[in-house]
Amino acid sequence: MTAPTACLALADGTLFYGMGFGATGETVAELCFNTAMTGYQEIMTDPSYAGQIVTFTFPHIGNTGVNPEDDETQDPVAAGMVVKWMPTQSSNWRAVSELSDWLASRGRIAIGGIDTRRLTRAIRQQGAPHAALAHAPDGVFDTAALVAKARDFAGLEGLDLAKDVTCAQSYRWDEMRWAWPEGYTRQTDPVHKVVAIDYGAKRNILRCLASAGCDVTVLPATATAEDVLALNPDGVFLSNGPGDPAATGEYAVPMIREVLARDLPVFGICLGHQMLALALGAKTVKMNHGHHGANHPVKDTETGKVEITSMNHGFAVDSQTLPKGVLETHVSLFDGSNCGLRVEGKPVFSVQQHPEASPGPMDSYYLFERFAEGMAARKAATA
């Protein structure tokens, strides 16, 4: 039997031994699980996973390799990866590299050979634990030190991570959604000017905005209302992102409230949904183990339609705190938690799920079209 080369230590002292791949070293983070059967590269590069190690419940991770087109941001953001079976040699016509090599070149640690069912049950029952993950080719681990590091991890509550993953400066975006056989094409005839606030924006969200006819300018998470309004946008988009929404809201909420006062169309996704809720007067709460996967059923409370969605969040909007005039539009059919809102009589809305991720595959794409329609209606009304 091959000696283990990686160790996952939980804050309660539980140890999991396995085979390491990717980078060597140690990392400490919150441990979550993701139930998606595909998209491991998109998951690892989703900025919303900052501060988290991801356990994949699907055992076949790495079998399609990696390629630069599927990155949601330049480099992996998730702190580490936990899988049941070690990645096999990739078999996919789009693959340009192996998962293990890709992780190693980008400083991300992974462990294979883990009983991910047991680990997932523990996360569901006890809540997302703090964990330390180590990969040492010699198989030598100071387990007491690893457990201590997991216990010392401060956790995500009260932590603003958007500043860590946002862009350093503003930029324009015109790349549209991938389509066969052309691949990615450029938006050459946009009709709406959109300012997108980057709390950790995924590239495919920006592509969906461009495909909906938007000329997109991306601003950092700390952008002020003056920065936003100086661009004279037709609408404002609030992106996904990591960390505690209440912490990010310290600087984001005042900006959003000033934008709302100008009656501009606003659309938020994930952390952007939570930011909008906070700006409207609601509160957010930490979830036991969050929602992470591509099989989450969400019900549109106004139409009765059920959408199969992709989700990635450990905090949620408390629907009981939504003020008068703010309606709950979507709910999770897993646990009844809030997944959407809109402001009565205004083109202002947001959702917790990721409509750009295509798990349905197109169940939630109408939200981008709704945003575009809101901007068109406002321009027509003010013409």
C-alpha positions as CSV (number, residue, x, y, z in Angstrom):
1,M,0.0,0.0,0.0
2,T,1.3,3.4,-1.0
3,A,2.0,5.7,2.0
4,P,-0.2,8.8,2.1
5,T,1.2,12.1,0.9
6,A,-1.6,14.5,2.0
7,C,-3.6,15.1,5.1
8,L,-6.8,17.0,5.7
9,A,-7.2,18.0,9.4
10,L,-10.5,19.4,10.7
11,A,-10.8,21.7,13.7
12,D,-12.5,19.0,15.7
13,G,-9.4,16.8,15.4
14,T,-10.6,14.5,12.7
15,L,-7.9,13.5,10.2
16,F,-8.2,12.3,6.6
17,Y,-5.2,10.8,4.9
18,G,-4.9,10.5,1.1
19,M,-2.6,11.1,-1.9
20,G,-1.6,14.7,-2.7
21,F,-1.5,16.3,-6.1
22,G,-1.1,19.8,-7.4
23,A,1.1,22.0,-5.3
24,T,2.9,21.0,-2.1
25,G,2.6,22.9,1.2
26,E,-0.3,23.8,3.5
27,T,-3.5,25.8,3.3
28,V,-6.2,26.7,5.9
29,A,-9.8,27.6,5.0
30,E,-13.4,26.8,5.5
31,L,-14.4,23.4,4.0
32,C,-17.5,23.1,1.8
33,F,-18.8,20.5,-0.7
34,N,-20.0,20.9,-4.2
35,T,-22.4,18.4,-5.9
36,A,-21.8,19.4,-9.5
37,M,-20.9,16.5,-11.9
38,T,-19.1,18.8,-14.3
39,G,-17.3,22.2,-14.2
40,Y,-14.5,21.6,-11.7
41,Q,-12.3,24.1,-13.5
42,E,-15.0,26.8,-13.4
43,I,-15.6,26.0,-9.7
44,M,-11.9,26.3,-8.8
45,T,-11.6,29.6,-10.6
46,D,-14.8,31.1,-9.3
47,P,-13.8,34.0,-7.0
48,S,-16.8,33.2,-4.8
49,Y,-14.8,30.3,-3.4
50,A,-12.1,32.5,-1.9
51,G,-11.3,31.3,1.6
52,Q,-12.7,27.8,1.0
53,I,-11.5,24.3,0.3
54,V,-13.9,22.5,-2.0
55,T,-14.9,18.8,-1.6
56,F,-16.3,17.4,-4.8
57,T,-19.0,14.8,-4.2
58,F,-18.8,13.5,-7.8
59,P,-15.8,11.1,-8.0
60,H,-14.6,11.6,-11.6
61,I,-12.7,14.9,-11.2
62,G,-10.0,15.8,-13.7
63,N,-11.0,13.4,-16.5
64,T,-11.7,16.2,-19.0
65,G,-8.5,18.0,-18.2
66,V,-8.3,21.8,-18.2
67,N,-8.2,24.5,-20.9
68,P,-7.8,28.3,-20.7
69,E,-11.3,29.0,-22.2
70,D,-13.0,27.5,-19.1
71,D,-11.3,29.7,-16.5
72,E,-13.8,32.1,-14.7
73,T,-10.9,34.3,-13.7
74,Q,-7.2,34.2,-14.4
75,D,-6.1,31.7,-11.7
76,P,-7.8,29.3,-9.2
77,V,-9.3,31.1,-6.3
78,A,-10.5,28.2,-4.1
79,A,-7.8,27.4,-1.5
80,G,-7.8,23.6,-2.2
81,M,-9.5,20.6,-3.6
82,V,-10.7,17.3,-2.1
83,V,-11.7,14.4,-4.3
84,K,-12.5,10.7,-4.0
85,W,-10.4,9.3,-6.8
86,M,-7.1,10.6,-8.1
87,P,-7.4,12.3,-11.5
88,T,-6.8,10.0,-14.4
89,Q,-5.2,11.0,-17.7
90,S,-7.6,13.5,-19.4
91,S,-9.7,12.5,-22.3
92,N,-11.3,15.5,-24.0
93,W,-10.7,17.3,-27.3
94,R,-10.6,20.7,-25.6
95,A,-8.0,19.7,-23.0
96,V,-4.6,21.4,-23.2
97,S,-3.3,20.4,-19.7
98,E,-3.8,17.9,-16.9
99,L,-5.6,19.0,-13.7
100,S,-2.7,18.1,-11.4
101,D,-0.2,20.1,-13.5
102,W,-2.6,23.0,-13.7
103,L,-3.1,23.1,-9.9
104,A,0.7,22.8,-9.3
105,S,1.5,25.6,-11.6
106,R,-1.0,27.9,-9.8
107,G,-0.1,27.0,-6.2
108,R,-3.2,25.0,-5.3
109,I,-3.2,21.9,-3.1
110,A,-5.4,18.9,-3.7
111,I,-5.9,15.5,-2.0
112,G,-7.4,12.4,-3.5
113,G,-8.4,9.0,-2.1
114,I,-10.8,10.6,0.5
115,D,-14.1,9.1,1.6
116,T,-16.0,12.2,0.3
117,R,-19.4,10.7,1.4
118,R,-18.3,10.6,5.0
119,L,-16.8,14.1,4.8
120,T,-19.9,15.5,3.1
121,R,-22.2,14.0,5.8
122,A,-20.0,15.6,8.5
123,I,-20.3,19.0,6.8
124,R,-24.1,18.7,6.4
125,Q,-24.6,17.6,10.0
126,Q,-22.1,19.8,11.8
127,G,-21.8,22.8,9.5
128,A,-18.9,23.9,7.3
129,P,-15.8,23.2,9.4
130,H,-12.5,24.9,9.4
131,A,-9.8,22.8,8.0
132,A,-6.0,22.6,7.2
133,L,-4.9,20.8,4.1
134,A,-1.3,19.6,3.7
135,H,0.6,18.0,0.8
136,A,4.0,16.6,1.6
137,P,5.6,14.1,-0.9
138,D,7.6,12.5,2.0
139,G,4.4,11.8,3.9
140,V,5.6,13.5,7.1
141,F,2.9,15.6,8.8
142,D,2.7,17.5,12.1
143,T,-1.0,16.6,12.7
144,A,-1.2,18.4,16.0
145,A,0.0,21.6,14.3
146,L,-2.5,21.1,11.4
147,V,-5.4,20.7,13.8
148,A,-4.2,23.8,15.7
149,K,-4.1,25.8,12.5
150,A,-7.6,24.7,11.6
151,R,-8.8,25.8,15.0
152,D,-7.1,29.1,14.7
153,F,-8.7,29.9,11.4
154,A,-11.0,32.9,12.0
155,G,-13.7,31.8,9.6
156,L,-15.6,33.8,7.0
157,E,-18.1,35.6,9.3
158,G,-17.1,39.3,9.4
159,L,-14.6,38.8,6.6
160,D,-14.6,41.1,3.5
161,L,-13.0,39.0,0.7
162,A,-14.3,41.1,-2.2
163,K,-11.3,43.5,-1.9
164,D,-9.0,40.5,-2.4
165,V,-10.5,39.2,-5.6
166,T,-11.8,42.4,-7.3
167,C,-10.0,44.0,-10.3
168,A,-7.3,46.5,-9.6
169,Q,-8.7,49.1,-12.1
170,S,-11.6,49.5,-14.4
171,Y,-11.8,47.8,-17.8
172,R,-14.1,47.3,-20.7
173,W,-15.7,43.9,-21.6
174,D,-17.1,42.9,-25.0
175,E,-16.6,39.1,-25.2
176,M,-19.9,37.2,-25.6
177,R,-21.0,33.7,-24.7
178,W,-19.4,30.7,-26.3
179,A,-21.2,29.3,-29.3
180,W,-20.5,26.5,-31.8
181,P,-18.6,26.7,-34.1
182,E,-17.2,30.2,-33.6
183,G,-16.3,30.0,-29.9
184,Y,-16.2,33.4,-28.2
185,T,-17.2,36.3,-30.3
186,R,-17.2,40.1,-29.7
187,Q,-20.2,42.4,-29.1
188,T,-19.9,45.0,-31.9
189,D,-23.3,46.7,-31.7
190,P,-24.2,47.2,-28.0
191,V,-27.4,49.1,-27.1
192,H,-27.1,49.5,-23.3
193,K,-24.3,51.0,-21.2
194,V,-23.8,48.9,-18.1
195,V,-21.5,49.4,-15.2
196,A,-20.6,46.1,-13.5
197,I,-19.3,46.2,-10.0
198,D,-16.7,43.5,-9.5
199,Y,-17.0,41.8,-6.1
200,G,-15.4,38.7,-7.7
201,A,-17.1,38.6,-11.1
202,K,-17.1,35.5,-13.2
203,R,-16.2,36.0,-16.8
204,N,-19.3,34.1,-18.1
205,I,-21.5,36.6,-16.3
206,L,-19.8,39.4,-18.2
207,R,-20.2,37.4,-21.4
208,C,-23.9,37.0,-20.8
209,L,-24.3,40.8,-20.3
210,A,-22.4,41.4,-23.5
211,S,-24.6,38.9,-25.3
212,A,-27.7,40.7,-24.0
213,G,-26.6,43.8,-25.9
214,C,-24.6,45.5,-23.2
215,D,-21.5,47.7,-23.4
216,V,-19.9,46.6,-20.1
217,T,-17.5,48.7,-18.0
218,V,-16.2,46.8,-14.9
219,L,-15.3,48.8,-11.8
220,P,-13.6,47.6,-8.6
221,A,-15.6,46.6,-5.6
222,T,-14.7,49.8,-3.8
223,A,-16.1,52.1,-6.6
224,T,-18.1,55.0,-5.3
225,A,-21.5,56.2,-6.5
226,E,-19.6,59.1,-8.1
227,D,-17.4,56.7,-10.0
228,V,-20.5,54.8,-11.2
229,L,-22.6,57.7,-12.2
230,A,-19.7,59.5,-13.9
231,L,-20.0,56.8,-16.7
232,N,-23.7,57.7,-17.2
233,P,-24.8,54.1,-17.3
234,D,-28.2,52.8,-18.4
235,G,-28.0,50.2,-15.7
236,V,-25.8,48.8,-12.9
237,F,-24.9,45.2,-12.3
238,L,-23.7,43.8,-9.0
239,S,-21.6,40.7,-9.3
240,N,-21.0,37.6,-7.4
241,G,-18.2,37.3,-4.8
242,P,-16.9,35.7,-1.6
243,G,-16.9,36.4,2.1
244,D,-19.4,37.9,4.5
245,P,-21.9,40.3,2.7
246,A,-22.3,42.4,5.8
247,A,-18.5,43.1,5.8
248,T,-18.5,44.0,2.1
249,G,-21.6,46.0,2.7
250,E,-19.7,48.5,4.8
251,Y,-18.5,50.3,1.7
252,A,-20.8,48.8,-1.0
253,V,-24.2,49.6,0.5
254,P,-23.8,53.4,0.6
255,M,-22.8,53.3,-3.1
256,I,-25.8,51.1,-4.0
257,R,-28.2,53.3,-2.1
258,E,-27.1,56.4,-4.1
259,V,-27.5,54.5,-7.3
260,L,-31.0,53.4,-6.3
261,A,-31.9,57.0,-5.6
262,R,-31.3,57.7,-9.3
263,D,-33.9,55.1,-10.3
264,L,-31.4,53.2,-12.5
265,P,-32.1,49.6,-13.4
266,V,-30.1,47.3,-11.1
267,F,-29.4,43.6,-11.4
268,G,-27.5,41.5,-8.8
269,I,-26.3,38.0,-8.7
270,C,-25.1,36.0,-5.6
271,L,-23.1,38.4,-3.4
272,G,-24.6,41.2,-5.6
273,H,-28.0,39.9,-4.6
274,Q,-27.0,40.1,-0.9
275,M,-25.5,43.6,-1.4
276,L,-28.8,44.8,-2.9
277,A,-30.8,43.3,-0.1
278,L,-28.6,45.0,2.5
279,A,-29.0,48.3,0.7
280,L,-32.7,47.9,0.7
281,G,-32.8,47.3,4.5
282,A,-32.7,43.5,4.8
283,K,-30.2,41.4,6.7
284,T,-28.1,38.4,5.8
285,V,-27.3,35.2,7.8
286,K,-24.5,32.5,7.7
287,M,-25.9,29.2,6.5
288,N,-25.0,25.8,8.1
289,H,-23.2,24.4,5.0
290,G,-24.4,26.7,2.2
291,H,-25.5,25.9,-1.3
292,H,-22.8,24.7,-3.7
293,G,-23.7,22.7,-6.8
294,A,-25.3,22.7,-10.2
295,N,-28.5,20.8,-9.3
296,H,-30.4,23.3,-7.1
297,P,-34.1,23.7,-7.8
298,V,-35.3,27.2,-7.4
299,K,-39.0,28.2,-7.7
300,D,-40.1,31.5,-9.2
301,T,-42.8,32.5,-6.7
302,E,-44.5,34.8,-9.2
303,T,-44.8,32.3,-12.2
304,G,-44.6,29.0,-10.4
305,K,-41.7,27.9,-12.7
306,V,-39.0,25.8,-11.3
307,E,-35.5,26.4,-12.5
308,I,-32.5,24.0,-12.1
309,T,-29.7,26.3,-11.1
310,S,-26.1,26.6,-10.1
311,M,-25.3,28.0,-6.7
312,N,-22.3,28.9,-4.6
313,H,-23.0,30.7,-1.4
314,G,-22.5,30.3,2.3
315,F,-24.6,33.3,3.4
316,A,-28.2,34.0,2.6
317,V,-30.7,36.9,2.6
318,D,-33.1,36.6,5.6
319,S,-36.5,36.8,3.8
320,Q,-38.2,37.8,7.1
321,T,-36.3,41.1,7.0
322,L,-37.3,42.2,3.5
323,P,-38.9,45.6,3.9
324,K,-42.3,46.7,2.6
325,G,-42.2,47.1,-1.2
326,V,-39.5,44.5,-1.7
327,L,-40.9,41.2,-2.8
328,E,-39.4,37.7,-2.6
329,T,-39.3,36.3,-6.1
330,H,-37.4,33.1,-5.8
331,V,-37.0,30.4,-3.1
332,S,-34.9,27.3,-2.8
333,L,-36.9,24.1,-3.0
334,F,-34.2,22.4,-0.9
335,D,-34.6,24.5,2.2
336,G,-37.0,27.4,1.5
337,S,-34.2,30.0,1.7
338,N,-34.4,33.2,-0.2
339,C,-33.1,33.2,-3.7
340,G,-34.4,36.4,-5.3
341,L,-36.1,39.7,-4.8
342,R,-37.4,42.7,-6.7
343,V,-38.5,46.2,-5.8
344,E,-42.2,46.9,-6.6
345,G,-42.6,49.3,-9.5
346,K,-38.9,49.5,-10.4
347,P,-36.5,47.6,-12.6
348,V,-34.5,46.6,-9.6
349,F,-34.0,42.9,-8.9
350,S,-31.5,40.2,-8.0
351,V,-31.1,36.4,-7.6
352,Q,-29.0,34.2,-5.4
353,Q,-28.3,31.6,-8.1
354,H,-25.9,31.8,-11.0
355,P,-28.0,32.2,-14.2
356,E,-24.8,32.3,-16.4
357,A,-23.7,28.8,-15.4
358,S,-26.2,27.0,-17.6
359,P,-27.0,23.9,-15.5
360,G,-30.6,24.0,-16.7
361,P,-29.0,24.7,-19.2
362,M,-30.9,27.9,-20.1
363,D,-33.5,28.0,-17.3
364,S,-32.4,31.3,-15.8
365,Y,-31.0,33.2,-18.8
366,Y,-34.2,35.2,-19.0
367,L,-32.8,37.3,-16.1
368,F,-30.2,39.0,-18.4
369,E,-32.9,39.7,-20.9
370,R,-35.1,41.1,-18.1
371,F,-32.3,43.5,-17.2
372,A,-31.9,44.6,-20.8
373,E,-35.7,45.1,-21.1
374,G,-35.6,47.3,-18.0
375,M,-32.9,49.5,-19.4
376,A,-34.8,49.8,-22.7
377,A,-38.0,50.7,-21.0
378,R,-36.3,53.4,-18.9
379,K,-34.6,54.9,-21.9
380,A,-37.9,55.0,-23.8
381,A,-39.7,56.6,-20.8
382,T,-37.1,59.3,-20.5
383,A,-36.6,60.0,-24.2
